[in-house]
């Protein structure tokens, strides 16, 4: 059965927060020297703020009456001293339960949020992906995103 992609509702918050925790835990496990624990992030950040902000959106993928994935994003006009103004959006989080990751649910979530963003007049979308997350990089390349900025880092002190 194909998942239903729909806007998130307040009633979805418990499940969404649980998946957000899993997402942050996966990042922490991959790179604990940079990422806070999922518990620490959970204390500071809630997906509920996306539901209350008209410039933010959350879509969920529902399969057999269970939410198995979600995408969050927001849009605004990008104004910069060096680039021309543009209506842009960011994909902030995209998560699909491990058991469903081969079911093209992430593709469906992206298709839906992209359509909504087009309807709002957004011209470009951006996403930040950590260098260790090759599967996410591959996914976004398949979605047609291209490298825009190389954001490099170099530690100046030893890891503590």
N, C-alpha and C positions, 0 to 999 in steps of 0.2 A: 504494500500500500504506500502510495506517495505521501510525503509529509504535507501538511497544510502550513503555509507560510502566512503569518498574520502579525499585526501589531501587538506588542506586549501590553498586558493590562496589570493593574495593581495586584490582582489575584495571583499573578505569575511570579511575584517578587521572591517568594521563598525558594522556588526552583531556580530562578535566575541567579540569586545570590549563591546558591549551592554550586552552580556551574561556574560562576565567576571565581569562586574559591578554587575550584579544580584548575581553572585556567592559570591563576596566579601561582598555584602550587606547582604546576608543570614548569612554569618559568623559573621558579625558585630552585626546583630540582636540577634544572639544566645549568643554572648559573647562580649558585648561592652566594657567591662573593659580590654580586651586583644587586640581586633581587631580595627584597624583604620577604619574609614568610607570608603565606596566604593569610594567616591570622592577623598579622600586622596590617596588611593592606585592607583587610575586611573592616578593621576598626576605623579606617580613614576614608574609605571609598565605598559608596553604594550605588548600585545600578538604578536605584529609585530616582536619583537626580535627573536621569535621562527621561523618565516618564513625565516629569514636571516641567521640563524646559521645551518650549515650542520649536527651538532650533536643534533639538536632539531627537533621535528616533531609536527605537528598539524593535526588532522583528524577531519572532521566535519560529522555530520549526517544531510542529507538533505531529507526533506519530503515535497512533494507538492511544490517544488521550494523555500522552506524556510529552513534555517539552524535551527535545533531544539536541537542540542547538539554538544559538542566538547570534545576532549581530547588533552592534551599537555604532552609531555615528552621529556627527553633528555637522552643521554647515554654517558658513559665514562669508563675508567678503574679505578676501586676503588683500591687505593693504601693506605695501612694503616700500621702503625708500629706493629699492633697486629694481623691483619688478612691477609690471602693470597690474592694476587691480583686477581681481577675478573672483567670481562666486565659486567657492571651493567647499569641499567637504572632506572630512577625515573618517576613515573606518577606525574606530577606537578599539573595539574587541570583536573577535569572531571566534566562536567556539562551537564544536560539535562533539558530542559524546564519542568516546573511542570506539564503541561497538558500531557506530553509525558512520564512521568517517569514510567508508568506501561507497556510500549511498548517494553521493552528489548533493548532499544537503547544503554544504557550504556554497556550492554553485547557486543553488536556488535562493539561499539567503542573500547572496551578493546581487543576483538578478533583481530581486525585489527591492532591496535598498537603493540600488542604482536607478531603478525606475522612479522611485519616490524622489530621489535627489534631482533627477531630470525635471520632474514636475515642479520642483521648487526653483528651477532655473540655474541649478548648479552646472558649471562648465567642466570642472575637473575634480577628481577624487585623489586623495593622498592616503597612504598608510605607512606606518613605521613598523619595520620587522627587524627583530634582533638577528644578528649575523649567524647565531647558532641554530636558528630555526629554518633549516633548509626546506622542510616540507611546506612551510608557510610561504617562503620565497617562491618555490615552484608553483604553488597554488596561485599566488597573485600574478606571476608572469603569465600563467595560463588564462587568467582573467583579463589580460591585456594591459596590466600596469607595467610601466617601465621605470628604470632607475631615473631618479630626478636629482638627488643630491647624495654625495658620498659623505657620510657623517662618521668620522674616524675618532678613535680615542687612544690615549697612551697613558697608562698609570705612571705617575711620577714618584710614587712610594711603593714599597713592597706591600703585598696583601697582609693584613693583620690577622 
